[in-house]
């Protein structure tokens, strides 16, 4: 009893209570500051450790020392008659009361601003309707925009970074399904990964008013996710929370975070829709997340790894629909028309099976509808384009922010000759995710084919600071210059892109395109992964016709592309071969047009070559029918604003066959004015224009073209070519 009284007299109990309250407050503040400052997770653990260790020394200190009017003294040196421990005790009482008041206020505020964590996974609709959990901050409708930055990986294993990225993306995808919430695209948001940028700069770049950031720590079967929602203009934290769960609860965490953000932004789901993550075996989910991150790289090696991981995920959970959908999409990405080596027809058939099965498992899966839409868009025929449009629009109804679906729908619009709709959708998607490189590439095509070079230049100006060193940026820099006749200026960019991504066929295509226009045909055929079209053209110009014929036939069998084969036969004067080839495969020109519609923006070269064959073999009725189809297609393209050299040259072919030479030369002059290049003798590359040779205007245009070509070659450090040069 005497010991208890002495402990009380020396204020040991009061010091212990004060220490516990202060330690608790320090831990609460640390839980906010550690993720906010992107400190490693062990900092919080170390703080707790030292606070525990310090408790007993604090009690010993209170026992051994006493505060006096002269300062701190050892207790044994203080005269009991002069002791002021009672006054010190009252001060400690007031301090404890104050600290407890702060703790109570903190708890009340925390209760008000944070949603309760339900035992079952919370749906975002439930969270949005919980009036008691709404924060005090009111956000206007026009400010309901957010970027989800990649969560920091705080795990000891750096290999878990894919898991942190995947969690971030799944939260982004959940938020993207809310119509009235603008969500910055994944590519642009992830461009800031590992960069300690000012949040206001990020907000301005992505055109959003809020940013979600956080961290993920995974250890064995447990995971800690910390997230915080920040207002860009003033840095105010609207909401934050930390989740310590078993890995099997990761889906609930994702849904709770998404629901809490909607509360903070006072956003409700349209029509009472609920959003919840697809549930699966945690092992399957990890493989799925890793595959998704690999797919974004768009390299053949990583796509093949992604395919293997998706199949492993499907084996672990045969009912996990997202894995089936991504398996279908990766099949199309690995076709020999894209980034891989699977024959395109096989890739499309394979993809369709996986995507249809994904929809059997979950008919509300946006990515499956989008993938199926792309699959139909890759097939010829107006009926397939209509199905593609239907499925892609269905995907965007489910997930309005799905960039892939927007990109693929814009492709469908283009194939339907709806270039105004295409460009509007692409520009809208670019504003949402300016660093999404597939959209940049397709914007390039849209702007180039309509002659809007300056607009694409402004696109590159906007993204250049954030894509430095990225092979796609170098590729687009090269293509922009090539399309303006500056192939010498394009070469350094094309070579840099190829050095960074030598297995990417699109990158190789940009390089060989510049080399082809510079007439460096030997260098083109030396590039093993050269685009088949440019490779075949180069083999022809080098006189290696057997190799060119073999490659053109192989390319047709793999892809159905007839342009290289027909162009080669026309240049060689093998018109009967074209007619026989066509009649063996298509019953009439309507069937040929359905299967070989031509590329929008390039005229209708395939039908033009066939018309030339009919003309030269005396099949005049067929020639007239083919010419009518060409005129219809060309008029459609002209009405859509197509206006660049490739289209002008296709028109020149048409008017040459129509025996209107003056109009044909008008178009060639327009192409030359835009720095279009060919071989010194134009008809070596475009043999359908041979009837124009000798015409003074044509010869003058040919000389101007040669002057432009030699100036371009000189800028590239190459020797000039002679007039009439022919290999």
C-alpha positions in Angstrom: 0.0 0.0 0.0 2.9 2.3 0.8 4.4 1.6 -2.6 1.1 2.5 -4.3 0.8 5.7 -2.3 4.4 6.6 -3.2 3.8 6.0 -6.9 0.8 8.2 -6.7 2.7 10.9 -4.8 5.5 10.9 -7.4 2.9 11.3 -10.3 4.1 8.0 -11.9 0.5 7.0 -12.8 -0.2 10.4 -14.3 3.0 10.3 -16.4 2.0 6.8 -17.6 -1.5 8.0 -18.6 -0.1 11.1 -20.3 2.5 9.0 -22.1 -0.1 6.5 -23.5 -2.4 9.3 -24.8 0.5 11.2 -26.4 1.8 7.9 -28.0 -1.6 7.2 -29.4 -1.9 10.6 -30.9 1.6 10.3 -32.4 0.6 7.0 -34.0 -2.6 8.5 -35.5 -0.6 11.4 -37.1 2.1 8.9 -38.3 -0.6 6.8 -40.1 -1.4 9.9 -42.1 2.0 11.3 -42.7 3.9 8.1 -43.6 1.9 7.3 -46.8 1.5 11.0 -47.6 5.3 11.5 -47.6 5.7 8.1 -49.4 7.9 6.8 -46.5 8.5 3.1 -46.3 6.0 1.1 -44.2 8.7 0.2 -41.6 8.8 3.8 -40.4 5.4 3.3 -38.8 6.5 0.0 -37.3 9.7 1.6 -35.9 7.6 4.5 -34.4 5.4 2.0 -32.6 8.4 0.1 -31.4 10.2 3.1 -29.9 7.0 4.3 -28.3 6.6 1.0 -26.5 10.3 0.8 -25.5 10.1 4.4 -24.2 7.1 3.7 -21.9 9.0 2.0 -19.0 11.9 4.5 -19.0 9.3 7.3 -18.8 7.9 5.7 -15.6 11.3 5.2 -14.1 12.1 8.8 -14.9 8.9 10.0 -13.2 9.9 7.9 -10.1 13.5 9.0 -9.9 13.1 12.7 -10.7 10.9 15.6 -9.5 10.1 19.0 -10.9 11.0 21.8 -8.5 10.9 25.6 -8.7 14.7 25.4 -9.4 14.2 22.8 -12.2 14.5 19.1 -12.5 16.2 17.3 -9.5 16.7 13.7 -8.3 13.8 12.8 -6.0 16.2 11.9 -3.1 17.7 15.4 -3.2 14.3 17.1 -2.6 13.2 17.9 0.9 9.7 16.4 1.4 8.6 19.6 3.1 9.5 21.6 0.0 8.1 19.1 -2.5 5.6 20.5 -5.1 4.4 17.2 -6.5 0.8 18.1 -5.8 1.0 21.2 -7.9 2.9 19.2 -10.6 0.1 16.5 -10.4 -2.6 19.1 -11.0 -0.7 20.4 -14.0 -0.4 16.8 -15.3 -4.2 16.4 -14.7 -4.9 19.4 -16.9 -2.5 18.2 -19.5 -4.1 14.7 -19.6 -7.6 16.3 -19.8 -6.4 18.4 -22.7 -4.8 15.5 -24.5 -7.9 13.4 -24.0 -10.0 16.2 -25.4 -7.8 16.3 -28.5 -8.2 12.5 -28.8 -12.0 12.7 -28.5 -12.2 15.5 -31.2 -9.9 13.4 -33.5 -12.1 10.4 -33.1 -15.3 12.3 -33.7 -13.9 13.9 -36.8 -12.6 10.6 -38.0 -16.0 9.1 -37.5 -17.7 11.9 -39.5 -15.4 11.9 -42.4 -14.7 8.2 -42.9 -17.2 5.5 -43.9 -17.6 2.5 -41.6 -15.9 -0.6 -42.9 -18.6 -3.2 -43.3 -18.0 -6.9 -42.7 -19.1 -7.7 -46.2 -17.7 -6.0 -49.3 -19.4 -2.6 -49.6 -21.0 -1.7 -52.9 -20.4 1.8 -54.0 -24.1 2.5 -54.2 -24.5 1.6 -50.5 -21.6 3.9 -49.6 -22.9 6.8 -51.7 -26.3 6.7 -49.9 -24.9 6.7 -46.4 -25.7 10.3 -45.4 -24.0 10.0 -42.0 -20.6 9.4 -43.6 -20.6 12.3 -46.0 -17.7 14.7 -45.5 -18.1 18.4 -44.9 -16.4 19.4 -48.2 -18.9 20.0 -51.0 -17.5 19.6 -54.5 -19.3 21.1 -57.5 -20.4 18.9 -60.3 -17.9 20.4 -62.7 -15.1 19.5 -60.4 -15.9 15.8 -60.2 -12.7 14.6 -61.9 -10.0 12.4 -60.6 -6.7 10.8 -61.4 -5.6 7.6 -59.7 -1.9 7.6 -59.4 -0.1 4.2 -59.2 0.1 3.1 -55.6 3.6 2.9 -54.1 4.9 -0.6 -53.5 6.0 -0.8 -49.9 6.6 -4.5 -49.9 10.1 -5.8 -49.2 9.8 -7.8 -52.4 10.2 -5.4 -55.4 8.6 -8.0 -57.5 5.2 -7.1 -55.9 5.2 -3.8 -57.8 2.9 -5.3 -60.3 0.4 -6.0 -57.5 0.4 -2.4 -56.4 0.0 -1.2 -59.9 -2.8 -3.7 -60.4 -4.7 -2.6 -57.3 -4.5 1.1 -58.5 -5.8 0.1 -61.9 -8.7 -1.9 -60.5 -9.8 1.1 -58.4 -9.4 3.3 -61.4 -11.6 0.9 -63.4 -14.3 0.9 -60.7 -14.4 4.7 -60.7 -14.4 4.9 -64.5 -17.8 3.3 -64.6 -19.4 6.3 -63.0 -20.8 8.5 -65.8 -20.7 11.8 -64.0 -17.1 11.3 -62.8 -14.3 12.1 -65.2 -11.5 9.7 -64.6 -8.1 10.4 -66.1 -6.9 7.4 -68.2 -4.5 4.8 -66.9 -1.6 5.5 -69.2 -1.4 9.2 -68.3 -1.9 8.7 -64.6 0.8 6.0 -64.5 3.2 8.3 -66.4 3.8 10.0 -63.0 4.9 6.7 -61.4 8.1 7.3 -59.3 8.1 11.0 -60.1 7.9 13.4 -57.2 5.9 16.0 -59.1 3.9 18.8 -57.6 0.2 17.7 -57.4 -0.9 20.9 -59.0 1.3 20.1 -62.1 -0.2 16.6 -62.2 -3.7 18.1 -61.9 -3.1 20.6 -64.7 -1.5 18.1 -67.0 -4.3 15.6 -66.6 -7.0 18.2 -66.3 -8.4 16.8 -63.0 -9.4 18.4 -59.7 -8.7 15.5 -57.4 -5.9 12.9 -57.1 -6.0 9.5 -55.3 -2.6 8.2 -54.2 -1.6 5.5 -51.8 0.6 2.5 -51.0 0.4 -1.2 -50.9 2.3 -3.6 -48.7 2.0 -7.3 -49.3 3.5 -9.9 -47.0 2.5 -13.5 -47.4 -1.3 -13.7 -47.2 -1.7 -10.2 -45.7 -2.0 -6.9 -47.4 -2.0 -3.3 -46.2 -3.5 -0.7 -48.5 -3.3 3.0 -47.6 -5.2 5.6 -49.8 -5.8 9.3 -49.6 -7.9 11.6 -51.8 -6.4 15.0 -52.3 -7.9 18.2 -53.7 -5.5 19.5 -56.3 -6.0 23.3 -55.9 -5.2 23.5 -52.2 -3.7 20.1 -51.3 -6.6 19.4 -48.8 -7.1 15.8 -47.8 -10.7 15.0 -48.4 -10.4 11.4 -47.2 -7.8 8.8 -46.2 -7.8 5.3 -44.7 -5.6 2.3 -44.1 -6.8 -1.3 -44.6 -5.1 -4.3 -43.0 -6.6 -7.4 -44.4 -6.1 -10.9 -45.5 -5.3 -11.2 -49.2 -8.7 -12.8 -49.8 -10.3 -9.4 -48.8 -8.5 -7.4 -51.5 -11.7 -7.1 -53.5 -13.6 -5.6 -50.5 -10.7 -3.1 -50.0 -10.9 -2.0 -53.7 -14.7 -1.5 -53.4 -14.5 0.3 -50.1 -11.9 2.7 -51.4 -13.9 3.4 -54.6 -17.1 3.9 -52.5 -15.4 6.3 -50.1 -14.2 8.4 -53.0 -17.7 8.7 -54.3 -18.9 9.8 -50.9 -16.1 12.4 -50.7 -17.1 13.7 -54.2 -20.8 13.4 -53.4 -21.4 11.3 -56.5 -24.1 8.8 -56.9 -24.2 6.0 -59.4 -26.6 6.3 -62.3 -29.7 4.2 -61.9 -28.6 2.8 -58.5 -26.0 0.6 -60.2 -23.6 -1.1 -57.9 -19.9 -1.6 -58.6 -18.0 -4.5 -57.1 -14.7 -6.1 -58.1 -14.9 -9.6 -59.7 -14.0 -12.2 -57.1 -11.6 -15.0 -57.7 -8.9 -17.1 -56.1 -6.2 -14.8 -54.8 -3.5 -16.7 -56.8 -5.5 -16.3 -60.0 -6.0 -12.7 -59.3 -2.3 -12.1 -58.8 -1.6 -13.7 -62.2 -4.3 -11.7 -63.8 -2.9 -8.4 -62.4 0.6 -9.3 -63.6 -0.7 -10.2 -67.1 -2.6 -6.9 -67.3 0.5 -4.9 -66.5 2.6 -6.9 -69.0 0.0 -6.3 -71.8 0.4 -2.5 -71.5 4.0 -2.7 -72.7 2.9 -3.9 -76.1 6.0 -6.0 -76.7 5.8 -9.5 -78.1 7.8 -11.0 -75.3 5.7 -9.5 -72.6 2.4 -10.3 -74.4 3.5 -13.9 -74.7 4.2 -13.9 -70.9 0.8 -12.3 -70.3 -0.9 -15.0 -72.4 0.8 -17.8 -70.3 -0.2 -16.1 -67.0 -3.8 -15.6 -68.1 -4.0 -19.3 -68.9 -2.7 -20.1 -65.5 -5.3 -17.8 -63.9 -8.0 -19.5 -65.9 -6.8 -22.9 -64.8 -7.0 -21.8 -61.1 -10.5 -20.3 -61.6 -12.3 -21.4 -64.7 -15.2 -19.0 -63.9 -13.0 -15.8 -63.7 -14.5 -13.9 -66.7 -12.0 -11.0 -66.8 -9.1 -13.5 -67.4 -11.0 -15.0 -70.3 -11.7 -11.6 -71.8 -8.1 -10.5 -71.6 -7.0 -13.9 -73.0 -9.1 -13.1 -76.1 -7.7 -9.5 -76.3 -4.1 -10.7 -76.0 -4.6 -13.2 -78.8 -5.5 -10.3 -81.2 -2.5 -8.3 -80.0 -0.3 -11.3 -80.8 -1.5 -11.6 -84.4 1.0 -10.9 -87.2 -0.9 -7.8 -88.0 -0.1 -6.4 -84.5 2.8 -7.3 -82.2 3.2 -11.0 -82.6 3.5 -13.9 -85.0 0.1 -15.7 -84.8 -1.4 -15.7 -88.3 -4.1 -13.0 -88.2 -7.0 -15.3 -89.2 -6.1 -17.8 -86.5 -5.7 -15.0 -83.9 -9.1 -13.6 -84.7 -10.8 -17.0 -84.5 -9.1 -17.8 -81.2 -9.9 -14.5 -79.7 -13.6 -14.8 -80.5 -13.9 -18.1 -78.6 -12.4 -16.6 -75.5 -14.4 -13.4 -75.6 -17.7 -15.2 -76.2 -17.0 -17.5 -73.2 -16.2 -14.5 -71.0 -19.6 -13.0 -71.8 -21.3 -16.3 -71.0 -19.7 -16.0 -67.6 -20.4 -12.3 -67.1 -22.5 -10.5 -69.7 -21.9 -7.2 -67.9 -18.1 -7.3 -68.5 -17.1 -4.2 -70.5 -13.7 -5.5 -71.6 -15.3 -8.6 -73.1 -17.8 -6.5 -75.1 -15.0 -4.2 -76.2 -12.8 -7.1 -77.3 -15.6 -8.7 -79.2 -16.3 -5.4 -80.9 -12.6 -5.2 -82.0 -12.8 -8.8 -83.2 -15.8 -7.9 -85.5 -14.1 -4.7 -86.7 -11.1 -6.8 -87.8 -13.4 -8.7 -90.1 -14.4 -7.3 -93.5 -18.0 -6.4 -94.5 -20.5 -3.8 -93.4 -22.5 -6.3 -91.3 -19.4 -7.0 -89.2 -18.8 -3.2 -88.8 -22.4 -2.8 -87.6 -21.9 -5.6 -85.0 -18.6 -4.0 -84.0 -20.3 -0.6 -83.4 -23.0 -2.3 -81.3 -20.7 -4.2 -79.1 -18.2 -1.3 -78.5 -21.1 1.1 -77.7 -22.3 -1.5 -75.2 -18.9 -1.6 -73.6 -18.9 2.2 -73.2 -22.4 2.1 -71.7 -20.9 -0.1 -69.0 -17.6 1.7 -68.6 -17.8 5.2 -70.2 -14.1 5.8 -69.5 -12.7 2.7 -71.2 -10.0 4.1 -73.5 -9.5 0.9 -75.5 -13.2 0.8 -76.3 -13.2 4.4 -77.4 -10.1 3.8 -79.6 -11.6 0.7 -81.2 -15.0 2.4 -81.8 -13.2 5.3 -83.5 -11.5 2.7 -85.8 -15.0 1.4 -86.6 -16.3 4.9 -87.4 -13.3 5.4 -89.7 -14.1 2.1 -91.5 -17.7 3.3 -91.9 -16.5 6.6 -93.5 -17.6 8.6 -90.5 -14.4 10.6 -90.1 -16.0 13.5 -88.3 -17.3 11.1 -85.6 -14.0 9.3 -85.5 -12.0 12.5 -84.9 -14.4 13.8 -82.3 -14.1 10.6 -80.3 -10.4 10.4 -80.6 -9.9 14.1 -79.5 -12.3 13.5 -76.5 -10.3 10.3 -75.5 -7.0 12.2 -75.9 -8.2 14.8 -73.4 -9.1 12.1 -71.0 -5.8 10.2 -71.4 -3.2 12.3 -73.3 -0.4 9.8 -72.8 -2.3 6.8 -74.1 0.0 6.0 -77.1 -2.4 3.9 -79.2 -4.7 6.9 -79.4 -1.8 9.2 -80.3 -1.0 6.9 -83.1 -4.5 6.9 -84.4 -4.8 10.7 -84.1 -1.7 10.8 -86.2 -3.4 8.9 -89.0 -6.6 11.0 -88.7 -4.7 14.3 -88.8 -2.3 13.2 -91.5 -4.9 11.8 -93.9 -6.9 15.1 -93.6 -3.8 17.2 -94.1 -3.9 18.6 -90.5 -0.2 18.4 -89.9 -0.1 21.3 -87.5 -2.7 19.8 -85.2 -0.6 16.6 -84.8 2.4 18.8 -84.1 0.5 20.3 -81.2 -0.4 16.9 -79.9 3.3 16.0 -79.8 4.2 19.3 -78.2 1.8 18.4 -75.4 3.0 14.9 -74.7 6.7 15.3 -75.4 7.7 16.3 -71.9 6.2 13.2 -70.4 7.3 10.6 -73.1 11.0 11.4 -73.3 12.9 8.2 -74.1 9.7 6.3 -75.1 10.0 4.5 -78.4 6.5 5.5 -79.4 7.3 9.2 -79.1 10.3 8.8 -81.4 8.2 6.8 -83.8 5.6 9.5 -84.0 8.2 12.2 -84.4 9.6 10.2 -87.4 6.2 9.6 -89.0 5.2 13.3 -88.7 8.4 14.3 -90.6 8.1 11.5 -93.2 4.5 12.6 -94.0 5.8 16.1 -94.6 8.6 14.9 -96.9 11.4 15.4 -94.3 12.7 11.8 -94.3 16.2 12.9 -93.4 14.8 14.6 -90.3 12.8 11.5 -89.6 15.7 9.1 -89.6 17.3 9.9 -86.2 14.0 9.5 -84.5 13.1 6.3 -86.4 16.6 4.8 -85.6 16.3 5.7 -81.9 12.8 4.1 -81.7 14.1 0.9 -83.4 17.1 0.7 -81.1 14.7 0.9 -78.1 12.1 -1.5 -79.5 13.7 -3.7 -82.2 10.9 -6.3 -82.1 8.1 -3.8 -82.5 6.8 -4.0 -86.1 5.2 -0.6 -86.0 8.5 1.0 -84.9 10.3 -0.9 -87.7 7.7 0.3 -90.1 8.4 3.9 -89.4 12.1 3.4 -90.1 11.7 1.5 -93.3 9.1 4.0 -94.5 11.6 6.8 -94.3 14.3 4.7 -95.9 12.0 3.7 -98.7 11.2 7.3 -99.6 14.9 8.0 -99.5 15.3 5.2 -102.1 17.6 3.2 -99.6 16.1 -0.1 -100.7 19.0 -2.3 -99.7 18.8 -1.0 -96.1 15.1 -1.7 -96.0 15.4 -5.4 -96.9 18.2 -5.8 -94.4 15.9 -5.0 -91.6 14.5 -8.4 -90.6 11.2 -7.2 -89.2 10.4 -4.6 -91.9 6.8 -4.0 -92.7 5.9 -6.4 -95.6 4.5 -3.7 -97.8 7.6 -1.6 -97.8 9.8 -4.7 -97.9 8.0 -6.0 -101.1 8.3 -2.6 -102.7 12.0 -2.5 -102.0 12.6 -6.0 -103.4 10.8 -5.0 -106.6 12.9 -1.9 -107.0 16.0 -4.0 -106.5 14.9 -6.4 -109.2 14.5 -9.4 -106.8 11.1 -10.3 -108.2 11.0 -13.9 -107.1 11.5 -13.0 -103.5 9.0 -10.2 -103.8 6.4 -12.6 -105.3 6.9 -15.2 -102.6 6.7 -12.6 -99.8 3.5 -11.1 -101.3 1.8 -14.4 -101.6 2.7 -15.4 -98.1 1.4 -12.0 -96.8 -1.9 -12.6 -98.7 -2.3 -16.1 -97.2 -1.6 -14.8 -93.7 -3.6 -11.6 -93.8 -5.7 -11.4 -97.0 -3.8 -8.3 -98.1 -3.8 -8.1 -101.9 -2.2 -4.6 -102.4 1.5 -5.8 -102.5 0.7 -8.7 -104.8 -1.4 -6.7 -107.2 1.0 -3.8 -107.3 3.9 -6.1 -108.1 2.0 -7.8 -110.9 0.9 -4.5 -112.4 4.5 -3.2 -112.4 5.6 -6.4 -114.1 2.7 -6.2 -116.6 1.2 -9.5 -115.4 -2.4 -8.4 -115.9 -3.8 -11.9 -116.7 -2.4 -13.2 -113.4 -4.4 -10.5 -111.5 -7.6 -11.4 -113.3 -7.1 -15.2 -112.8 -6.2 -14.7 -109.1 -9.4 -12.6 -108.6 -11.8 -14.8 -110.4 -10.6 -17.9 -108.5 -11.4 -16.3 -105.2 -14.4 -14.0 -105.7 -17.5 -14.5 -107.8 -17.9 -10.8 -108.6 -16.7 -7.4 -107.8 -19.2 -6.9 -105.0 -17.8 -9.9 -103.2 -14.2 -8.6 -103.8 -15.2 -5.2 -102.4 -16.8 -6.8 -99.3 -13.6 -8.7 -98.5 -11.1 -6.1 -99.7 -12.6 -2.7 -98.9 -9.4 -0.8 -99.0 -7.9 1.5 -96.3 -9.8 4.8 -95.7 -7.6 7.7 -96.6 -5.6 5.9 -99.3 -8.1 5.8 -102.1 -9.0 2.3 -103.4 -5.7 1.1 -104.7 -6.7 -2.6 -104.8 -9.7 -2.0 -107.0 -7.5 0.4 -109.1 -5.0 -2.4 -109.8 -7.8 -4.7 -110.7 -9.4 -2.1 -113.0 -6.0 -1.6 -114.7 -5.8 -5.4 -115.3 -9.3 -5.4 -116.8 -8.4 -2.5 -119.1 -5.2 -4.1 -120.3 -6.8 -7.5 -121.0 -9.8 -6.0 -122.9 -12.4 -6.8 -120.3 -14.1 -3.4 -120.7 -17.4 -4.2 -119.0 -15.5 -5.3 -115.9 -13.3 -2.3 -116.2 -16.3 0.1 -116.3 -17.8 -1.6 -113.3 -14.6 -1.4 -111.3 -14.1 2.3 -112.2 -17.6 3.1 -110.9 -16.8 1.5 -107.6 -13.5 3.4 -107.4 -15.3 6.7 -108.1 -17.9 6.0 -105.4 -15.2 5.2 -102.8 -13.0 8.1 -103.7 -15.9 10.6 -103.6 -16.8 9.3 -100.1 -13.3 9.8 -98.9 -13.0 13.3 -100.4 -16.3 14.3 -98.8 -14.8 13.3 -95.4 -12.0 15.7 -95.9 -9.2 13.3 -97.0 -6.5 15.4 -98.5 -2.9 14.1 -98.5 -0.4 12.8 -101.1 -1.4 9.1 -100.9 -5.0 9.9 -101.7 -4.0 12.4 -104.5 -1.9 9.7 -106.1 -4.7 7.2 -106.0 -6.9 9.8 -107.7 -4.2 10.4 -110.3 -4.2 6.6 -111.1 -8.0 6.8 -111.5 -8.0 9.8 -113.9 -5.1 8.4 -115.9 -7.2 5.2 -116.5 -10.2 7.5 -117.3 -8.0 9.2 -119.9 -8.2 12.6 -118.2 -4.5 13.3 -118.1 -4.7 17.0 -117.2 -6.7 16.2 -114.1 -4.3 13.4 -113.2 -1.3 15.7 -113.5 -3.2 18.3 -111.4 -3.3 15.8 -108.6 0.3 14.7 -109.0 1.4 18.4 -108.8 -0.6 18.7 -105.5 1.2 15.7 -104.1 4.6 17.1 -105.1 3.7 20.4 -103.6 3.3 18.5 -100.3 6.8 17.0 -100.7 5.6 13.6 -101.8 8.5 11.4 -103.0 8.9 8.4 -105.2 11.7 7.0 -107.4 13.4 9.4 -109.8 11.3 7.9 -112.6 7.9 7.9 -111.0 6.6 5.1 -113.1 9.2 2.7 -111.7 7.1 2.8 -108.5 3.7 3.8 -109.9 3.6 2.0 -113.3 -0.1 3.0 -113.9 1.2 6.5 -114.6 3.3 5.5 -117.6 0.8 6.9 -120.1 1.7 10.4 -118.7 5.4 10.2 -119.5 6.4 12.8 -122.1 3.7 15.3 -121.1 5.5 18.6 -120.3 3.6 19.2 -117.0 4.2 15.6 -115.9 8.0 15.8 -116.7 8.2 19.2 -114.8 6.4 17.6 -111.8 8.8 14.6 -111.9 11.8 16.9 -112.0 10.5 18.9 -109.0 10.0 15.7 -107.1 13.5 14.6 -108.0 14.9 17.9 -106.7 13.0 17.4 -103.4 14.3 13.8 -103.2 17.9 14.8 -103.7 17.6 17.6 -101.2 16.2 15.1 -98.7 19.0 12.7 -99.5 21.7 15.4 -99.1 20.3 16.3 -95.7 20.6 12.6 -94.8 24.3 12.6 -96.0 23.4 10.5 -99.2 24.6 10.9 -102.8 22.1 12.4 -105.3 20.2 10.2 -107.8 20.3 10.9 -111.5 17.1 11.7 -113.6 15.5 8.6 -115.0 17.4 6.5 -112.4 16.1 2.9 -112.5 17.2 -0.3 -110.8 
